Amino acid sequence: MLTDLSVQLRERENAGLYRRRLLLEGPQTTQVTVAGKHYLAFCSNDYLGLANHPALIEAACQGARRYGVGSGASHLICGHSSAHHTLEEALARFVDLPGALLFSTGYMANQAVVTALAGRADAVFADKLNHASLNDAALLSRATFTRYPHLDLAKLARYLAESQAACKLVVTDAVFSMDGDIAPVAELLTLCEQYNAWLLLDDAHGFGVLGKNGKGVLHAFGGRKLHSPHLIYMATLGKAAGVFGAFVAAQPEVIATLIQFARTYGYTTATPPLLSHTVLASLTLIEQEAWRREKLKALMMQLRTGLELCRWPLLPSITPIQPLMVGGSEDAVRLSEGLRNKGILVPAIRPPTVPQDQARLRISLSAAHSEEDIRRLVEALHDLADIL
Ligand SMILES: *Cc1c(COP(=O)(O)O)cnc(C)c1O
């Protein structure tokens, strides 16, 4: 049995797909220490630079003193604390939806929604480039699972029209995690209303970053918030919010259904209340410190201008996810290693995370980066383009 595993591991290594973990020795910031060496890092989802913010560290300490460190039980037994509850109310208000429910992770939140709403007689429709957690949730639900080509709403409309399923659920990333592009949410909502389907919108990368005051993708299309009873909104709290966890926001009937039936809600220990206490402080920073989003935009423009003539093209993204398309897995790894030798960390993203021959460097920007940081990255990429 161990030999079988070794063979499989060697195959992955030979294909240039072996994953190795970096060992960070301090906090998650734009300057990280790995094996005693300092690096400029473009690899976290801490888009607003909050993961190591002094006010949040203080809130976490205060939360620990007030609530202890463990929640001790699931929400349905006796683990539901006033810290969780206050945060749920604040999150619902923040994204302007009727109710919100906290989950330990985005992975679990997606699983909860899909498996609570869709079963054997139902159908789930998913964008081809969705996050793995949405795909896993669909498979676990045992619903008929249909994936449509990336952003192909005509195909989706046809699938929805043809489906005889009792309950239909469309699931999509709002900001695609490895491409940085944004789903056409208004059009998706219209389709879902037309075919009486739910829309589960995974805003892991839009919450805190997009829309007025960072309220997320629903608030990112002009002045009016997108709105529909068909809409189920999910966002994570470990990315731009800088802490940990996730939440689902939707109509009260949906929230009540999740509390009653979602297995990743009922059969797991509630997250430490100190985390909710910390996220509450994070929400205030997200809302009040608009300069973080302005800075992100400026850094993004600087990067895109700097790489206009580069050998590798950037995908057309207006989010902090700026993927530099390389193609082959080994080339992507070589480029990532070249940068690393220059003291810069940018991860190579390879299949199966992205499609075959679409390996890339996923440059992710943070409000904690400086103009000088971007200059260094641009210069290093131009240097490597000449020698690799
Ligand atoms: C990160 C991510 C998730 C999972 O969230 P976690 O809280 O990290 O489990 C779900 N969906 C998308 C699109 C993500 O990028």
The ligand as a Tripos MOL2 file, in Angstrom:
@<TRIPOS>MOLECULE
LIG
   15    15     1     0     0
SMALL
NO_CHARGES

@<TRIPOS>ATOM
      1 C1        -11.2340   30.4430   -0.2330 C.3       1 LIG1
      2 C2        -12.4890   30.1370   -0.9410 C.ar      1 LIG1
      3 C3        -13.4760   29.3470   -0.3530 C.ar      1 LIG1
      4 C4        -13.2450   28.6240    0.9420 C.3       1 LIG1
      5 O1        -13.2590   29.4830    2.0170 O.3       1 LIG1
      6 P1        -12.4860   29.0270    3.3490 P.3       1 LIG1
      7 O2        -13.0390   29.8900    4.3960 O.co2     1 LIG1
      8 O3        -11.0430   29.2390    3.0800 O.co2     1 LIG1
      9 O4        -12.8150   27.5760    3.5410 O.co2     1 LIG1
     10 C5        -14.6710   29.1880   -1.0050 C.ar      1 LIG1
     11 N1        -14.8770   29.7610   -2.2120 N.ar      1 LIG1
     12 C6        -13.9480   30.4970   -2.8320 C.ar      1 LIG1
     13 C7        -14.2410   31.0900   -4.1640 C.3       1 LIG1
     14 C8        -12.7140   30.7030   -2.2220 C.ar      1 LIG1
     15 O5        -11.7670   31.3900   -2.8400 O.3       1 LIG1
@<TRIPOS>BOND
     1     1     2 1
     2     2     3 ar
     3     2    14 ar
     4     3     4 1
     5     3    10 ar
     6     4     5 1
     7     5     6 1
     8     6     7 2
     9     6     8 1
    10     6     9 1
    11    10    11 ar
    12    11    12 ar
    13    12    13 1
    14    12    14 ar
    15    14    15 1
@<TRIPOS>SUBSTRUCTURE
     1 LIG1         1 GROUP 0 **** ****
